């Protein structure tokens, strides 16, 4: 969990990263079913004492993430199938084939790391074979968080309601863009 240093009187808004969001879901602090009815909720969690957590669901972002993941999965499968063909050639004694678990593993590693999809494929590498398949459980777990983002702030509710926290966070991109123009 990231620690933000307190500066007397300073107020801040930041976003949590995916692993922290998954922890909130796993702990039951974020109930995914709430987003069947609404796209905004405020929650608490003991790991963030004295802070507010505003959980948002953006259906358009969810669709975009799902499409991107599927594209990356398909690209990974295309490359893995090429590796599998090379392994078959190697097992048959072909010169252009791959043989040996270390050599096959290195090639497979390059493919799954290229698209950051290693966690979504179950792979078995032996000296002369390379079966693989999608890990549907892993994919479904990641998909459950599609479109979710969590904003973390120390701004009191009386000063800034949950919808205004979201608007303030989104407007931070304008501030960041202005800073970039100074360089």
Secondary structure, DSSP 8 states (H G I E B T S, - for coil): -------TT---EEE--HHHHHHHHHHTSS-GGGGGT-SEEEE--GGGTT-EEEEEE-HHHHHHHHHHHHHHHHHHHHHHHHHHHHHHHHHTT-TTS--SHHHHHHHHHHHHHHTT-GGGEEEEE-SS-EEEEE-HHHHHHHHTTTTEEEEEE-S-TTTS-HHHHHHHHHHHHHHHHHHHHH-
